Amino acid sequence: MWQAEVRVDLDAIRDNVAALRARTSAEVLVAVKADGYGHGMVPAGRAAIAGGATWLGVATLDEALTLRRAGIESRVLAWLLSPGLPLHEGVAAGIDLSAATPELVDELVAAARQAGRTAQVHLKLDTGLARGGAAQSDWPALFEAAAKAQAGGDVEVVGVWSHFACADDPGHESVDRQLAAFGEGLELAGRYGISPQFRHIANSAATLSRPDSHFDLVRVGIAAYGLSPIADQAYGLRPAMTARARVTLAKRVPAGQGVSYGLTYTTDRETTLAVVPFGYGDGVPRHASSTGPVRIGGAVSRIAGRVCMDQFVVDVGDEPVVAGDVATLFGPGDDGEPTADDWAAATGTINYEIVTRFGSSRVPRHYDGEVQP
């Protein structure tokens, strides 16, 4: 018998990736960073490959090496690399690595020599997000260093890439501006003798809404897990994660009863309170206090009062709820349960954060479907 669990439908991930793959002639990279957005990095990666992804993407070198240790042999790109990491381990494992500075290119040269293998490198350009990537004024120095390393045989520049700031708002003028800047960056790379096999800038939102941005590779993240990056557009995707728990206690209380820490919620009538063993230690946002929707029995009710570390309380009114009943926080919505989008709206965040939070090690994660975890 389980008390609280996260269920992941791996077939949904596979089918979402297959649907995304059908929308483009480019190769598909599925981002499985942050433990697969809470779905499990290795199982999600295998499901993505079953759906037609030829690449997996991660933030850190450790994540990439974890995929290799799990036996995943697809192309893997890791892109968030601080100075001084054991990059030779990534090169030896055949991991593609991103660089945005001449200094990191130099580290990759040293790593390649230590590993005895050519480093597969993607040069990242900042085209307007102003986060990672070389600033436009630094592009010449980056390309010069990369071209020199490539001529020496230590590095192969297989990719040039960037990332959108506002692709989730398809009409935003920055999308066209960034595409134009990316084109300028590719042209400049060519002047330095860099002709990458993979040019990539499209994320989930651009994959769904901007086919002119697909180039040779698209990088999909949240869409692979069945959640849309674009408001009010579902695109036929199926959410893969369900979070639920069994009520530990249900009791009648009178009108005027304060509930949970701080007594910030007060009952306005005689009612039933249900205690649900899921808290912020398990991924439930504390911002869900008195707002988070939960389906118990035949109705959706709201969390009553503050979310605690291990539990929260739901005011279910006169619903005949008893201990052991299932409380579904979110799922695909098939049975009227809330979705991750509903939770995002209730807590003032995005669906990405909701599912990623629920990768807690304390709550068991179980897998459904034909795809093997």
Salt bridges, closest charged atoms under 4 A:
GLU5 OE1 - ARG7 NH1 2.95
GLU5 OE2 - ARG244 NE 2.62
GLU5 OE1 - HIS366 NE2 3.68
ASP11 OD1 - ARG14 NH1 3.71
ASP15 OD1 - ARG14 NE 2.88
ASP35 OD2 - ARG365 NH2 2.90
ASP96 OD2 - ARG75 NH2 2.82
ASP96 OD2 - HIS122 NE2 2.88
ASP154 OD2 - ARG113 NH2 3.04
GLU173 OE1 - ARG177 NH1 2.24
ASP176 OD1 - ARG210 NH2 2.65
GLU187 OE2 - ARG191 NH2 3.44
ASP212 OD2 - ARG210 NH2 2.78
ASP216 OD2 - ARG199 NE 2.69
ASP268 OD1 - ARG269 NH1 2.78
GLU270 OE2 - ARG252 NE 3.67
ASP282 OD1 - ARG362 NE 2.77
ASP310 OD1 - ARG362 NH2 2.98
ASP315 OD1 - ARG269 NH2 3.40
ASP318 OD1 - ARG252 NH1 3.04
ASP334 OD2 - ARG238 NH2 2.55
GLU353 OE2 - ARG357 NE 3.06
ASP368 OD1 - ARG7 NH2 2.81
GLU370 OE1 - ARG14 NH1 3.83
